[in-house]
């Protein structure tokens, strides 16, 4: 039996798919990680056995050059394809679909059912089925 140790090298960067505002096209970009990502990466090194994480940047870069959290994917993604797909399926008014699922009231506010649906990271139709199955 040999020595089994996990080594993680953290380079302060990751590759992400993002929409470029000027062109409207998606592209792979190299972006800095967040402090939360750096801490998660370091945690992986000792999770299942002995390990080390080597951060290949200075403490100053960690403290001053990183955001606390990664930008959510919903803010980096172009949703035009999703809207086009829904339109091609015959769903022309997206709000009507949400109203039909009883997720919003007439004022556009979340209902109790809508609040429960929002707890699931799923398509609204699937989360409605889960909420309805509870009855």
N, C-alpha and C positions, 0 to 999 in steps of 0.2 A: 504494500500500500504506500502510495506516494503522498506528498503534501498536497492537499486540495485547498486552494485559496483563491478567492475572487479579487481581481484587481480591476479597478475602474479608473479610467483616465477622463477627466472632465476638462473640455477645451473651451468652455464658456459660450459655445455656439451650437445651434441646431438648424436643420434645414426644414423649412415650412412652405406650404403652398399658400400663396397670397395673391389677391387681386391687385394689380397695379392701377391706381386711380387714373393716371394720365392716359393709359391705353385701354383700360377696361379688360385686359387679358390676365389670365392666371399665370403665375410663374413661380418656380422654386427659388426661394430666397434664403440666404444664410442670415440668421438673426441671433442676437444675444439671448441666452436663456434667462430665466428669472431666478430670483433667490429661492423661490419655492421649488423650482426644478432642480437647482443645484443641491438643495438639501435632500430632495428625494433621491437624486443620483447617489449622494454620499450614503444615504441609508441603505441602498441596495448592496453595498459592499460587505456589510456584516449581517445581512438578514438571515441567510440560511447556513452560514458557516463563517469561519474567519475570513477577513478581507480588509482591503485598504482602498481608499479613494485618494487619488493624486489629483489635486486641482492645479491645473497648469496656468494659473493666473494669480495675481497678487491679492492680498487682503483688501488693498485700496480699491482695486477693480470690483471686487465682490461688494464692498460696502457702498461705493459711489456710482458704479457703472451699470448696476442691474436694477430692473423694476422688481417690486415685491412679488408680483404675480404675472403670469403669461397672459397676453391679450387673448380673450376668448375667441374660439374659432368662428363663432357667428359673426364677429366683427371683421374677420380676415377673409371671409368667404363671400363670393358673389352668389346671390340667391336667385339671379335671373333664370338659371336653368330649372330650378325648382318651380318657379312661377310658370314658366313655359310648359313644363311637364303637367302641372295641375290643369292649366288651360286646355292642353291637348286631351286630357281625360274628361273634359266637359265641365270642370269646376271653374266657372267664369267669375264668380264673386266669392273670394276667399272668406270674407266676413260672414256671408250667408251660411257657409259650411260650419263655421264656429258657432253661429247662432243656432243652426239646426241640431247641433250636438248638445245644446243647452249649456254651453260653457260660458256664454255671455248673456247678460240681460239687455233690455231695450236701450239702456244708457251706455252700453259697451263695457260694463264692469263685469268682473269675474263673478260667476255664481258659485254656490257651494260645490256643485258638480264640476265646474271649471277649475276651482281651486284643487280639488282632488285629482283632476286630470293633469294639472300642471306638475304634480308631484312625480309623475312618471316621465322618464326621458324617452318618450315614444311619440309616434305619429298620433295626432288627436283622435283618429278613428280607433286605434288600438287601445289608447288610454280610456276612451269612452266605454269600450267593451269590458275592460277590467273593472271600471267603476260600476257599470251596470250589472256585472256578474256578482257583485257583493250583495245585491238586493234579493 
